[in-house]
Amino acid sequence: MGLIRNMVTAGDYKGANIIYKAFSEKIYLEAKGILAGKTKVELNKKTVRKMEVKGQSQTGVVTDYQVVIYFADGKKSQVILEALIYNKLSAKLF
């Protein structure tokens, strides 16, 4: 069984991936739908109202965070994030 990381596990955008672009320091939620096509939302202060940590797990040296992201447009998603992306997103939203 594989690990789930950097992915929306519940709510709006379920199944979408969270992508970190190191060069531009941007974080995106990217969803691909059969009928709706591709949805790409940059995660920043304009698009995210708040982020709430629901849990944390550690496997060896790897730490994952279970968070709920509340979007400015009223949508919300439960996400599993690896520590690097969690820390970068937290800094962007501070």
N, C-alpha and C positions, 0 to 999 in steps of 0.2 A: 504494500500500500504506500502510495507516495504522499509527500507532505504538501499541504496547501499553504502557500505563502503569496502575499501581495495580490490577493484576490478578494472580490466581493462574495461573501458566503450567504448573505440574506438581504432582503429588502429591495429597494430600487437598484437597478443595475446588477442584479444577481448574476454571477458568472463573469463579470467584467474583470479585467486585469488592472493592477496598479503598476505604472511604469515610471521609473526614475531616469531622467536624462542627465547624466553626470556633467556633460559639457555645459549645458544651459542652466543646470541646477533646477529644472522644472519637474514637477510630478503630475502625471496625467492618470485619469481613469479612462480606460479604453474598453468599450463594449462593442461586440459585433453581433448584429441581429440579422436573421434571414430576411425579414420584411423591412425592418427599419434601417438597414444599412449599418454604418459605423458611427458610433457616438464617441466623441473624445472631449473630455472635460478637464481643463487644467485645475488642479487643486491648489487654491491660494485664498487669501483673505476675501476676495470678491465673490468666490463661488462657494466657500465653506463657511457656515455660520459658527459651528463649533465641532470639536472632536472630543469624544468621551471614551476613556479607557475602561473596558469591561473585564479584562483579564490579561495575564501574562504567563507565558510558559517558556521553559528552558530545556533544551535538549543538548547536552554537552556544553559547548561554548556558544550555541546559537539561541538567541532570545527572540521570541515572536510575541506580538501584541495583538489582542483582539480589541478592536475599537469600533465605535459607532460614529459615522460621519453624518452630520446634519448639514445639508446643503442650503444655500441662501434661497433657492426656489421652493423649499418645503419638502424636498425628497430626503430620504435617509437610507444609509446602507451600513450593514455590518461587514467589517473588513478584517482580514488577518494580514498583518504587516511584519516584515522582518525589522530588526532593530535599526538598521541604517535608514530605511525609508521612513520609519516611525519618527526617528530623531530629526530628519530633514523636514518632514511635514510639520512636526511640532514647532520647529523654529520658524517656518514660514507663517504659521498661524498665530504666533505670539505677538 
